[in-house]
């Protein structure tokens, strides 16, 4: 099960996280998983959603271009389903980074929601 809701983009996920008062948890989960992958990703707790999107996209772009093994390790740690990852349409690296950002936010939001629901 990879988020039953049909989000169209990262902005919709972030807006829903804000609406459900889970945005800070989402930011913390992202920071935690990047840390587990030994990838520096420092953001303030009160980062605005547009800025978070931009930083995540930039970080993924750099990982794809310069540290591909770290990028793959991050996807493994976050647990992005392989079938969704393989379904990305390869156009250019910028677009791939954007699509992967979306998948990462979906998965991280799912984790945050489940923790909130069952804790």
N, CA, C and O atoms as CSV, one atom per row, in Angstrom:
chain,resi,resn,atom,element,x,y,z
A,1,UNK,N,N,0.850,-1.182,0.000
A,1,UNK,CA,C,0.000,0.000,0.000
A,1,UNK,C,C,0.891,1.238,0.000
A,1,UNK,O,O,1.656,1.453,0.939
A,2,UNK,N,N,0.796,2.022,-1.013
A,2,UNK,CA,C,1.618,3.227,-1.108
A,2,UNK,C,C,0.701,4.428,-1.225
A,2,UNK,O,O,0.451,4.923,-2.324
A,3,UNK,N,N,0.215,4.884,-0.123
A,3,UNK,CA,C,-0.715,5.998,-0.039
A,3,UNK,C,C,-1.922,5.820,-0.948
A,3,UNK,O,O,-1.824,5.914,-2.172
A,4,UNK,N,N,-3.012,5.573,-0.345
A,4,UNK,CA,C,-4.227,5.346,-1.103
A,4,UNK,C,C,-4.747,6.600,-1.809
A,4,UNK,O,O,-5.468,6.494,-2.801
A,5,UNK,N,N,-4.389,7.785,-1.307
A,5,UNK,CA,C,-4.843,9.012,-1.945
A,5,UNK,C,C,-4.101,9.230,-3.258
A,5,UNK,O,O,-2.961,8.798,-3.427
A,6,UNK,N,N,-4.762,9.895,-4.161
A,6,UNK,CA,C,-4.146,10.208,-5.440
A,6,UNK,C,C,-3.717,11.659,-5.469
A,6,UNK,O,O,-4.488,12.548,-5.830
A,7,UNK,N,N,-2.480,11.879,-5.086
A,7,UNK,CA,C,-1.914,13.218,-5.152
A,7,UNK,C,C,-1.301,13.402,-6.531
A,7,UNK,O,O,-0.766,12.465,-7.123
A,8,UNK,N,N,-1.392,14.633,-7.030
A,8,UNK,CA,C,-0.853,14.921,-8.351
A,8,UNK,C,C,0.552,15.491,-8.319
A,8,UNK,O,O,1.295,15.396,-9.295
A,9,UNK,N,N,0.912,16.088,-7.183
A,9,UNK,CA,C,2.236,16.701,-7.103
A,9,UNK,C,C,2.653,16.882,-5.647
A,9,UNK,O,O,1.874,16.652,-4.722
A,10,UNK,N,N,3.885,17.296,-5.475
A,10,UNK,CA,C,4.443,17.481,-4.134
A,10,UNK,C,C,3.686,18.544,-3.345
A,10,UNK,O,O,3.506,18.411,-2.134
A,11,UNK,N,N,3.250,19.581,-4.018
A,11,UNK,CA,C,2.538,20.665,-3.349
A,11,UNK,C,C,1.265,20.155,-2.676
A,11,UNK,O,O,0.951,20.564,-1.558
A,12,UNK,N,N,0.539,19.277,-3.337
A,12,UNK,CA,C,-0.679,18.724,-2.745
A,12,UNK,C,C,-0.377,17.923,-1.481
A,12,UNK,O,O,-1.118,18.001,-0.502
A,13,UNK,N,N,0.694,17.165,-1.502
A,13,UNK,CA,C,1.075,16.386,-0.324
A,13,UNK,C,C,1.419,17.315,0.830
A,13,UNK,O,O,0.968,17.111,1.957
A,14,UNK,N,N,2.216,18.332,0.547
A,14,UNK,CA,C,2.628,19.259,1.601
A,14,UNK,C,C,1.436,20.033,2.153
A,14,UNK,O,O,1.363,20.276,3.358
A,15,UNK,N,N,0.514,20.420,1.297
A,15,UNK,CA,C,-0.686,21.113,1.755
A,15,UNK,C,C,-1.525,20.209,2.657
A,15,UNK,O,O,-2.068,20.663,3.664
A,16,UNK,N,N,-1.628,18.941,2.297
A,16,UNK,CA,C,-2.374,17.999,3.120
A,16,UNK,C,C,-1.684,17.788,4.460
A,16,UNK,O,O,-2.346,17.684,5.493
A,17,UNK,N,N,-0.360,17.725,4.448
A,17,UNK,CA,C,0.389,17.574,5.702
A,17,UNK,C,C,0.150,18.771,6.617
A,17,UNK,O,O,0.002,18.612,7.829
A,18,UNK,N,N,0.112,19.954,6.043
A,18,UNK,CA,C,-0.164,21.163,6.827
A,18,UNK,C,C,-1.584,21.099,7.388
A,18,UNK,O,O,-1.812,21.388,8.563
A,19,UNK,N,N,-2.526,20.719,6.538
A,19,UNK,CA,C,-3.935,20.627,6.936
A,19,UNK,C,C,-4.123,19.644,8.088
A,19,UNK,O,O,-4.921,19.892,8.991
A,20,UNK,N,N,-3.392,18.528,8.061
A,20,UNK,CA,C,-3.512,17.507,9.100
A,20,UNK,C,C,-2.573,17.759,10.288
A,20,UNK,O,O,-2.457,16.924,11.186
A,21,UNK,N,N,-1.911,18.911,10.281
A,21,UNK,CA,C,-0.968,19.283,11.343
A,21,UNK,C,C,0.181,18.284,11.470
A,21,UNK,O,O,0.666,18.018,12.569
A,22,UNK,N,N,0.603,17.741,10.344
A,22,UNK,CA,C,1.694,16.771,10.324
A,22,UNK,C,C,2.914,17.275,9.566
A,22,UNK,O,O,3.857,16.519,9.333
A,23,UNK,N,N,2.901,18.537,9.186
A,23,UNK,CA,C,4.001,19.075,8.378
A,23,UNK,C,C,5.335,19.012,9.123
A,23,UNK,O,O,6.338,18.593,8.544
A,24,UNK,N,N,5.369,19.413,10.377
A,24,UNK,CA,C,6.618,19.379,11.154
A,24,UNK,C,C,7.128,17.948,11.272
A,24,UNK,O,O,8.333,17.705,11.207
A,25,UNK,N,N,6.210,17.005,11.444
A,25,UNK,CA,C,6.593,15.594,11.518
A,25,UNK,C,C,7.186,15.117,10.189
A,25,UNK,O,O,8.131,14.328,10.166
A,26,UNK,N,N,6.622,15.603,9.092
A,26,UNK,CA,C,7.114,15.245,7.765
A,26,UNK,C,C,8.537,15.765,7.576
A,26,UNK,O,O,9.406,15.044,7.085
A,27,UNK,N,N,8.769,16.998,7.961
A,27,UNK,CA,C,10.117,17.580,7.856
A,27,UNK,C,C,11.096,16.778,8.718
A,27,UNK,O,O,12.212,16.486,8.287
A,28,UNK,N,N,10.680,16.427,9.922
A,28,UNK,CA,C,11.539,15.648,10.821
A,28,UNK,C,C,11.830,14.265,10.232
A,28,UNK,O,O,12.954,13.775,10.338
A,29,UNK,N,N,10.841,13.639,9.621
A,29,UNK,CA,C,11.034,12.317,9.021
A,29,UNK,C,C,12.007,12.385,7.852
A,29,UNK,O,O,12.865,11.514,7.707
A,30,UNK,N,N,11.881,13.408,7.025
A,30,UNK,CA,C,12.822,13.596,5.919
A,30,UNK,C,C,14.249,13.743,6.445
A,30,UNK,O,O,15.177,13.094,5.961
A,31,UNK,N,N,14.402,14.603,7.440
A,31,UNK,CA,C,15.718,14.845,8.021
A,31,UNK,C,C,16.291,13.554,8.590
A,31,UNK,O,O,17.469,13.253,8.397
A,32,UNK,N,N,15.461,12.796,9.287
A,32,UNK,CA,C,15.887,11.537,9.896
A,32,UNK,C,C,16.354,10.534,8.841
A,32,UNK,O,O,17.413,9.924,8.990
A,33,UNK,N,N,15.566,10.364,7.777
A,33,UNK,CA,C,15.918,9.374,6.766
A,33,UNK,C,C,17.154,9.780,5.963
A,33,UNK,O,O,17.957,8.923,5.594
A,34,UNK,N,N,17.313,11.058,5.693
A,34,UNK,CA,C,18.538,11.509,5.038
A,34,UNK,C,C,19.733,11.234,5.943
A,34,UNK,O,O,20.793,10.818,5.474
A,35,UNK,N,N,19.559,11.465,7.229
A,35,UNK,CA,C,20.624,11.208,8.194
A,35,UNK,C,C,20.979,9.716,8.228
A,35,UNK,O,O,22.156,9.358,8.272
A,36,UNK,N,N,19.971,8.857,8.209
A,36,UNK,CA,C,20.214,7.413,8.183
A,36,UNK,C,C,21.003,6.990,6.944
A,36,UNK,O,O,21.747,6.011,6.982
A,37,UNK,N,N,20.839,7.722,5.862
A,37,UNK,CA,C,21.556,7.447,4.616
A,37,UNK,C,C,22.915,8.161,4.584
A,37,UNK,O,O,23.626,8.097,3.581
A,38,UNK,N,N,23.267,8.833,5.669
A,38,UNK,CA,C,24.518,9.607,5.751
A,38,UNK,C,C,24.612,10.680,4.676
A,38,UNK,O,O,25.672,10.913,4.096
A,39,UNK,N,N,23.489,11.319,4.427
A,39,UNK,CA,C,23.426,12.410,3.456
A,39,UNK,C,C,23.001,13.661,4.203
A,39,UNK,O,O,21.905,13.702,4.762
A,40,UNK,N,N,23.852,14.686,4.223
A,40,UNK,CA,C,23.467,15.917,4.925
A,40,UNK,C,C,22.251,16.581,4.263
A,40,UNK,O,O,22.245,16.836,3.059
A,41,UNK,N,N,21.242,16.848,5.065
A,41,UNK,CA,C,20.043,17.554,4.593
A,41,UNK,C,C,19.494,18.303,5.791
A,41,UNK,O,O,18.663,17.791,6.540
A,42,UNK,N,N,19.968,19.505,5.953
A,42,UNK,CA,C,19.611,20.304,7.119
A,42,UNK,C,C,18.573,21.334,6.739
A,42,UNK,O,O,18.808,22.189,5.886
A,43,UNK,N,N,17.434,21.244,7.377
A,43,UNK,CA,C,16.372,22.224,7.168
A,43,UNK,C,C,15.812,22.623,8.523
A,43,UNK,O,O,15.805,21.829,9.464
A,44,UNK,N,N,15.351,23.839,8.610
A,44,UNK,CA,C,14.731,24.309,9.841
A,44,UNK,C,C,13.356,23.681,9.978
A,44,UNK,O,O,12.694,23.392,8.981
A,45,UNK,N,N,12.935,23.474,11.199
A,45,UNK,CA,C,11.609,22.903,11.448
A,45,UNK,C,C,10.493,23.735,10.837
A,45,UNK,O,O,9.480,23.201,10.385
A,46,UNK,N,N,10.690,25.046,10.827
A,46,UNK,CA,C,9.636,25.943,10.339
A,46,UNK,C,C,9.825,26.345,8.871
A,46,UNK,O,O,9.341,27.392,8.442
A,47,UNK,N,N,10.523,25.517,8.116
A,47,UNK,CA,C,10.746,25.812,6.696
A,47,UNK,C,C,9.408,25.857,5.958
A,47,UNK,O,O,8.516,25.050,6.220
A,48,UNK,N,N,9.286,26.790,5.053
A,48,UNK,CA,C,8.065,26.901,4.249
A,48,UNK,C,C,8.020,25.758,3.234
A,48,UNK,O,O,9.059,25.257,2.802
A,49,UNK,N,N,6.818,25.356,2.862
A,49,UNK,CA,C,6.682,24.197,1.990
A,49,UNK,C,C,7.328,24.380,0.614
A,49,UNK,O,O,7.888,23.428,0.071
A,50,UNK,N,N,7.260,25.566,0.054
A,50,UNK,CA,C,7.895,25.811,-1.258
A,50,UNK,C,C,9.409,25.674,-1.151
A,50,UNK,O,O,10.053,25.117,-2.041
A,51,UNK,N,N,9.970,26.179,-0.065
A,51,UNK,CA,C,11.410,26.090,0.149
A,51,UNK,C,C,11.828,24.634,0.366
A,51,UNK,O,O,12.869,24.207,-0.134
A,52,UNK,N,N,11.029,23.881,1.101
A,52,UNK,CA,C,11.319,22.461,1.306
A,52,UNK,C,C,11.327,21.722,-0.028
A,52,UNK,O,O,12.228,20.928,-0.296
A,53,UNK,N,N,10.338,21.977,-0.852
A,53,UNK,CA,C,10.282,21.361,-2.178
A,53,UNK,C,C,11.542,21.679,-2.968
A,53,UNK,O,O,12.149,20.789,-3.565
A,54,UNK,N,N,11.931,22.939,-2.970
A,54,UNK,CA,C,13.098,23.367,-3.731
A,54,UNK,C,C,14.367,22.686,-3.232
A,54,UNK,O,O,15.159,22.184,-4.029
A,55,UNK,N,N,14.559,22.668,-1.912
A,55,UNK,CA,C,15.766,22.061,-1.346
A,55,UNK,C,C,15.818,20.555,-1.608
A,55,UNK,O,O,16.876,20.016,-1.932
A,56,UNK,N,N,14.691,19.887,-1.470
A,56,UNK,CA,C,14.643,18.452,-1.730
A,56,UNK,C,C,14.963,18.163,-3.192
A,56,UNK,O,O,15.742,17.260,-3.498
A,57,UNK,N,N,14.369,18.922,-4.078
A,57,UNK,CA,C,14.612,18.746,-5.513
A,57,UNK,C,C,16.085,18.965,-5.839
A,57,UNK,O,O,16.686,18.173,-6.565
A,58,UNK,N,N,16.668,20.034,-5.307
A,58,UNK,CA,C,18.087,20.327,-5.554
A,58,UNK,C,C,18.980,19.215,-5.017
A,58,UNK,O,O,19.923,18.791,-5.686
A,59,UNK,N,N,18.681,18.745,-3.808
A,59,UNK,CA,C,19.497,17.694,-3.197
A,59,UNK,C,C,19.442,16.422,-4.034
A,59,UNK,O,O,20.470,15.787,-4.268
A,60,UNK,N,N,18.255,16.051,-4.481
A,60,UNK,CA,C,18.127,14.847,-5.299
A,60,UNK,C,C,18.844,14.996,-6.631
A,60,UNK,O,O,19.476,14.054,-7.109
A,61,UNK,N,N,18.749,16.167,-7.226
A,61,UNK,CA,C,19.449,16.421,-8.482
A,61,UNK,C,C,20.952,16.214,-8.301
A,61,UNK,O,O,21.592,15.545,-9.111
A,62,UNK,N,N,21.511,16.789,-7.239
A,62,UNK,CA,C,22.944,16.642,-6.984
A,62,UNK,C,C,23.321,15.193,-6.712
A,62,UNK,O,O,24.360,14.724,-7.177
A,63,UNK,N,N,22.488,14.485,-5.967
A,63,UNK,CA,C,22.771,13.079,-5.695
A,63,UNK,C,C,22.773,12.255,-6.983
A,63,UNK,O,O,23.657,11.423,-7.185
A,64,UNK,N,N,21.803,12.478,-7.839
A,64,UNK,CA,C,21.734,11.735,-9.099
A,64,UNK,C,C,22.973,12.020,-9.946
A,64,UNK,O,O,23.556,11.108,-10.533
A,65,UNK,N,N,23.364,13.269,-10.002
A,65,UNK,CA,C,24.484,13.671,-10.858
A,65,UNK,C,C,25.854,13.304,-10.281
A,65,UNK,O,O,26.768,12.956,-11.029
A,66,UNK,N,N,26.000,13.380,-8.953
A,66,UNK,CA,C,27.337,13.271,-8.371
A,66,UNK,C,C,27.537,12.078,-7.441
A,66,UNK,O,O,28.664,11.608,-7.281
A,67,UNK,N,N,26.469,11.582,-6.827
A,67,UNK,CA,C,26.595,10.491,-5.849
A,67,UNK,C,C,25.446,9.508,-6.033
A,67,UNK,O,O,24.576,9.373,-5.173
A,68,UNK,N,N,25.464,8.837,-7.155
A,68,UNK,CA,C,24.333,7.984,-7.512
A,68,UNK,C,C,24.127,6.854,-6.508
A,68,UNK,O,O,22.987,6.513,-6.194
A,69,UNK,N,N,25.203,6.269,-6.002
A,69,UNK,CA,C,25.051,5.190,-5.011
A,69,UNK,C,C,24.379,5.697,-3.741
A,69,UNK,O,O,23.558,4.991,-3.156
A,70,UNK,N,N,24.716,6.911,-3.307
A,70,UNK,CA,C,24.057,7.505,-2.141
A,70,UNK,C,C,22.573,7.734,-2.424
A,70,UNK,O,O,21.725,7.533,-1.554
A,71,UNK,N,N,22.278,8.148,-3.629
A,71,UNK,CA,C,20.888,8.361,-4.066
A,71,UNK,C,C,20.091,7.054,-3.966
A,71,UNK,O,O,18.983,7.031,-3.430
A,72,UNK,N,N,20.667,5.980,-4.486
A,72,UNK,CA,C,19.987,4.677,-4.426
A,72,UNK,C,C,19.820,4.215,-2.986
A,72,UNK,O,O,18.777,3.665,-2.632
A,73,UNK,N,N,20.823,4.429,-2.157
A,73,UNK,CA,C,20.746,4.071,-0.748
A,73,UNK,C,C,19.632,4.851,-0.052
A,73,UNK,O,O,18.899,4.294,0.765
A,74,UNK,N,N,19.507,6.125,-0.372
A,74,UNK,CA,C,18.441,6.954,0.199
A,74,UNK,C,C,17.063,6.394,-0.162
A,74,UNK,O,O,16.188,6.287,0.697
A,75,UNK,N,N,16.878,6.045,-1.414
A,75,UNK,CA,C,15.594,5.485,-1.844
A,75,UNK,C,C,15.294,4.182,-1.113
A,75,UNK,O,O,14.144,3.901,-0.774
A,76,UNK,N,N,16.331,3.394,-0.873
A,76,UNK,CA,C,16.161,2.145,-0.138
A,76,UNK,C,C,15.753,2.426,1.313
A,76,UNK,O,O,14.840,1.791,1.841
A,77,UNK,N,N,16.433,3.377,1.949
A,77,UNK,CA,C,16.137,3.699,3.348
A,77,UNK,C,C,14.736,4.281,3.496
A,77,UNK,O,O,14.013,3.939,4.432
A,78,UNK,N,N,14.357,5.156,2.578
A,78,UNK,CA,C,13.014,5.751,2.636
A,78,UNK,C,C,11.958,4.716,2.278
A,78,UNK,O,O,10.801,4.834,2.682
A,79,UNK,N,N,12.353,3.715,1.532
A,79,UNK,CA,C,11.472,2.619,1.146
A,79,UNK,C,C,10.475,3.037,0.068
A,79,UNK,O,O,9.277,2.774,0.171
A,80,UNK,N,N,10.998,3.691,-0.964
A,80,UNK,CA,C,10.177,4.016,-2.126
A,80,UNK,C,C,10.002,2.715,-2.907
A,80,UNK,O,O,10.993,2.086,-3.276
A,81,UNK,N,N,8.770,2.304,-3.164
A,81,UNK,CA,C,8.549,1.041,-3.886
A,81,UNK,C,C,9.250,1.026,-5.245
A,81,UNK,O,O,9.153,1.968,-6.030
A,82,UNK,N,N,9.948,-0.064,-5.490
A,82,UNK,CA,C,10.744,-0.179,-6.716
A,82,UNK,C,C,9.896,-0.034,-7.978
A,82,UNK,O,O,10.338,0.554,-8.965
A,83,UNK,N,N,8.681,-0.570,-7.939
A,83,UNK,CA,C,7.841,-0.500,-9.145
A,83,UNK,C,C,7.496,0.953,-9.487
A,83,UNK,O,O,7.413,1.306,-10.663
A,84,UNK,N,N,7.295,1.793,-8.476
A,84,UNK,CA,C,7.020,3.207,-8.749
A,84,UNK,C,C,8.273,3.915,-9.245
A,84,UNK,O,O,8.219,4.746,-10.151
A,85,UNK,N,N,9.394,3.569,-8.636
A,85,UNK,CA,C,10.666,4.158,-9.040
A,85,UNK,C,C,10.973,3.804,-10.489
A,85,UNK,O,O,11.437,4.649,-11.255
A,86,UNK,N,N,10.716,2.562,-10.862
A,86,UNK,CA,C,10.985,2.128,-12.240
A,86,UNK,C,C,9.986,2.726,-13.231
A,86,UNK,O,O,10.245,2.758,-14.434
A,87,UNK,N,N,8.849,3.198,-12.726
A,87,UNK,CA,C,7.834,3.781,-13.595
A,87,UNK,C,C,8.085,5.231,-13.963
A,87,UNK,O,O,7.303,5.832,-14.699
A,88,UNK,N,N,9.167,5.794,-13.456
A,88,UNK,CA,C,9.480,7.192,-13.763
A,88,UNK,C,C,9.865,7.316,-15.227
A,88,UNK,O,O,10.691,6.558,-15.736
A,89,UNK,N,N,9.262,8.272,-15.884
A,89,UNK,CA,C,9.600,8.542,-17.280
A,89,UNK,C,C,10.901,9.344,-17.310
A,89,UNK,O,O,10.981,10.451,-16.778
A,90,UNK,N,N,11.897,8.768,-17.934
A,90,UNK,CA,C,13.196,9.432,-17.995
A,90,UNK,C,C,13.168,10.456,-19.119
A,90,UNK,O,O,13.093,10.112,-20.298
A,91,UNK,N,N,13.229,11.698,-18.729
A,91,UNK,CA,C,13.297,12.786,-19.704
A,91,UNK,C,C,14.657,13.451,-19.543
A,91,UNK,O,O,15.550,13.257,-20.367
A,92,UNK,N,N,14.808,14.217,-18.507
A,92,UNK,CA,C,16.113,14.762,-18.149
A,92,UNK,C,C,16.263,14.676,-16.634
A,92,UNK,O,O,15.301,14.382,-15.925
A,93,UNK,N,N,17.450,14.927,-16.150
A,93,UNK,CA,C,17.744,14.736,-14.726
A,93,UNK,C,C,16.902,15.653,-13.853
A,93,UNK,O,O,16.492,15.256,-12.762
A,94,UNK,N,N,16.640,16.850,-14.302
A,94,UNK,CA,C,15.830,17.791,-13.522
A,94,UNK,C,C,14.430,17.223,-13.322
A,94,UNK,O,O,13.891,17.263,-12.216
A,95,UNK,N,N,13.852,16.703,-14.377
A,95,UNK,CA,C,12.502,16.125,-14.300
A,95,UNK,C,C,12.490,14.858,-13.449
A,95,UNK,O,O,11.557,14.644,-12.675
A,96,UNK,N,N,13.504,14.025,-13.583
A,96,UNK,CA,C,13.594,12.806,-12.773
A,96,UNK,C,C,13.679,13.176,-11.294
A,96,UNK,O,O,13.002,12.574,-10.461
A,97,UNK,N,N,14.509,14.165,-10.971
A,97,UNK,CA,C,14.646,14.605,-9.572
A,97,UNK,C,C,13.313,15.107,-9.037
A,97,UNK,O,O,12.979,14.870,-7.876
A,98,UNK,N,N,12.558,15.792,-9.866
A,98,UNK,CA,C,11.246,16.288,-9.449
A,98,UNK,C,C,10.280,15.133,-9.188
A,98,UNK,O,O,9.556,15.141,-8.193
A,99,UNK,N,N,10.268,14.148,-10.074
A,99,UNK,CA,C,9.382,12.997,-9.895
A,99,UNK,C,C,9.769,12.179,-8.666
A,99,UNK,O,O,8.900,11.688,-7.946
A,100,UNK,N,N,11.071,12.032,-8.426
A,100,UNK,CA,C,11.535,11.284,-7.252
A,100,UNK,C,C,11.211,12.065,-5.982
A,100,UNK,O,O,10.873,11.461,-4.964
A,101,UNK,N,N,11.307,13.381,-6.019
A,101,UNK,CA,C,10.918,14.203,-4.869
A,101,UNK,C,C,9.469,13.912,-4.486
A,101,UNK,O,O,9.144,13.759,-3.309
A,102,UNK,N,N,8.623,13.839,-5.476
A,102,UNK,CA,C,7.210,13.538,-5.267
A,102,UNK,C,C,7.031,12.163,-4.613
A,102,UNK,O,O,6.271,12.021,-3.655
A,103,UNK,N,N,7.736,11.152,-5.137
A,103,UNK,CA,C,7.628,9.807,-4.563
A,103,UNK,C,C,8.128,9.766,-3.128
A,103,UNK,O,O,7.538,9.101,-2.276
A,104,UNK,N,N,9.214,10.476,-2.866
A,104,UNK,CA,C,9.771,10.522,-1.510
A,104,UNK,C,C,8.789,11.193,-0.561
A,104,UNK,O,O,8.546,10.691,0.536
A,105,UNK,N,N,8.228,12.314,-0.969
A,105,UNK,CA,C,7.264,13.004,-0.103
A,105,UNK,C,C,6.032,12.136,0.151
A,105,UNK,O,O,5.506,12.121,1.264
A,106,UNK,N,N,5.572,11.419,-0.862
A,106,UNK,CA,C,4.424,10.522,-0.668
A,106,UNK,C,C,4.742,9.464,0.378
A,106,UNK,O,O,3.943,9.207,1.278
A,107,UNK,N,N,5.912,8.852,0.251
A,107,UNK,CA,C,6.278,7.778,1.174
A,107,UNK,C,C,6.495,8.315,2.588
A,107,UNK,O,O,6.052,7.705,3.561
A,108,UNK,N,N,7.167,9.441,2.698
A,108,UNK,CA,C,7.425,10.012,4.010
A,108,UNK,C,C,6.122,10.453,4.677
A,108,UNK,O,O,5.962,10.294,5.887
A,109,UNK,N,N,5.208,10.994,3.910
A,109,UNK,CA,C,3.916,11.405,4.466
A,109,UNK,C,C,3.135,10.183,4.939
A,109,UNK,O,O,2.454,10.230,5.963
A,110,UNK,N,N,3.236,9.102,4.195
A,110,UNK,CA,C,2.582,7.865,4.618
A,110,UNK,C,C,3.146,7.403,5.961
A,110,UNK,O,O,2.385,7.025,6.852
A,111,UNK,N,N,4.446,7.429,6.114
A,111,UNK,CA,C,5.078,7.032,7.377
A,111,UNK,C,C,4.577,7.904,8.532
A,111,UNK,O,O,4.208,7.401,9.593
A,112,UNK,N,N,4.570,9.210,8.306
A,112,UNK,CA,C,4.160,10.166,9.337
A,112,UNK,C,C,2.707,9.940,9.725
A,112,UNK,O,O,2.366,9.946,10.907
A,113,UNK,N,N,1.869,9.745,8.749
A,113,UNK,CA,C,0.453,9.487,9.013
A,113,UNK,C,C,0.243,8.226,9.832
A,113,UNK,O,O,-0.536,8.211,10.785
A,114,UNK,N,N,0.944,7.173,9.451
A,114,UNK,CA,C,0.801,5.907,10.167
A,114,UNK,C,C,1.273,6.033,11.609
A,114,UNK,O,O,0.641,5.499,12.520
A,115,UNK,N,N,2.371,6.729,11.817
A,115,UNK,CA,C,2.859,6.945,13.181
A,115,UNK,C,C,1.856,7.744,14.012
A,115,UNK,O,O,1.611,7.441,15.180
A,116,UNK,N,N,1.285,8.766,13.387
A,116,UNK,CA,C,0.307,9.595,14.100
A,116,UNK,C,C,-0.958,8.794,14.427
A,116,UNK,O,O,-1.548,8.958,15.495
A,117,UNK,N,N,-1.355,7.948,13.515
A,117,UNK,CA,C,-2.583,7.184,13.700
A,117,UNK,C,C,-2.439,6.107,14.777
A,117,UNK,O,O,-3.369,5.855,15.544
A,118,UNK,N,N,-1.260,5.474,14.826
A,118,UNK,CA,C,-1.099,4.332,15.713
A,118,UNK,C,C,-0.253,4.597,16.945
A,118,UNK,O,O,0.139,3.660,17.642
A,119,UNK,N,N,0.033,5.858,17.219
A,119,UNK,CA,C,0.819,6.132,18.450
A,119,UNK,C,C,-0.019,6.836,19.490
A,119,UNK,O,O,0.474,7.141,20.577
